[in-house]
Structure formats: C-alpha cells, structure tokens
Amino acid sequence: MTTRLALLGAGLIGRRHAALVLADPALALAAVVDPAPEAKAWAVELGVPWHPTLEALLAGPCPDGAIVATPNRLHVPQALALVQAGIPVLVM
C-alpha cells in the first residue's frame, strides 16, 4: 500500500521533503500546494497535481497525509485546516 502525501510549500525545505517522499517506494507525492508559478512548473515537471491553495487541495480527493513546509506564519492555520479535514500532518 502506498501512502499519498501532499506537500504544502515548494521552497527549499519543501523540495527536500519531496525528494525523500519520491525516493521511498512506500510513499507517493500526491500534490504540491503553492501559489508560485515556479511551484506549478515544478509540479508539472514531477508529474503531480498542483494546487494554488490549500482550499483547492481539500476540494478534491484528499491525500493520506500532508507535509506543511510553508512560511511559519501559515503553519497553524494550515495544519488546523488539514486536521479538521481528517488529514494527518507533519509541520516543518
């Protein structure tokens, strides 16, 4: 069984976590959530869905878990929204 993880934040730390997810055969990168055009291009390059907002991610099929690697000021509201949606969270 593959665990599908969404990544919130496609900056330096987010990309490091994505590399670890992609390297583990038990994991799959389910989506990238980041409003930056560079993040969209990166998601396309990886072949994973891209969402500009957390709300857009939550409107579709939900992942098994999420890694929050966004700026610190976004950690609490994003983590709470994910938990309320029943999605386990790792906050970085």
JOQUICOR-V661551 format. One record per residue. N is the residue number from 1. RES is the residue in three letters. NEAR is the number of other C-alpha atoms within 10 Angstrom. Layout:
N/RES/NEAR ; N/RES/NEAR
This chain:
1/MET/6 ; 2/THR/11 ; 3/THR/14 ; 4/ARG/17 ; 5/LEU/23 ; 6/ALA/27 ; 7/LEU/25 ; 8/LEU/26 ; 9/GLY/20 ; 10/ALA/24 ; 11/GLY/15 ; 12/LEU/11 ; 13/ILE/13 ; 14/GLY/18 ; 15/ARG/17 ; 16/ARG/13 ; 17/HIS/18 ; 18/ALA/20 ; 19/ALA/11 ; 20/LEU/11 ; 21/VAL/20 ; 22/LEU/14 ; 23/ALA/11 ; 24/ASP/10 ; 25/PRO/10 ; 26/ALA/11 ; 27/LEU/15 ; 28/ALA/19 ; 29/LEU/24 ; 30/ALA/22 ; 31/ALA/22 ; 32/VAL/31 ; 33/VAL/25 ; 34/ASP/21 ; 35/PRO/16 ; 36/ALA/14 ; 37/PRO/10 ; 38/GLU/12 ; 39/ALA/20 ; 40/LYS/20 ; 41/ALA/12 ; 42/TRP/16 ; 43/ALA/20 ; 44/VAL/13 ; 45/GLU/9 ; 46/LEU/14 ; 47/GLY/12 ; 48/VAL/16 ; 49/PRO/15 ; 50/TRP/22 ; 51/HIS/20 ; 52/PRO/16 ; 53/THR/13 ; 54/LEU/17 ; 55/GLU/13 ; 56/ALA/11 ; 57/LEU/21 ; 58/LEU/15 ; 59/ALA/8 ; 60/GLY/8 ; 61/PRO/8 ; 62/CYS/18 ; 63/PRO/20 ; 64/ASP/16 ; 65/GLY/19 ; 66/ALA/24 ; 67/ILE/20 ; 68/VAL/26 ; 69/ALA/23 ; 70/THR/21 ; 71/PRO/11 ; 72/ASN/10 ; 73/ARG/8 ; 74/LEU/11 ; 75/HIS/16 ; 76/VAL/12 ; 77/PRO/10 ; 78/GLN/18 ; 79/ALA/19 ; 80/LEU/13 ; 81/ALA/15 ; 82/LEU/21 ; 83/VAL/14 ; 84/GLN/10 ; 85/ALA/11 ; 86/GLY/13 ; 87/ILE/18 ; 88/PRO/16 ; 89/VAL/19 ; 90/LEU/12 ; 91/VAL/15 ; 92/MET/13
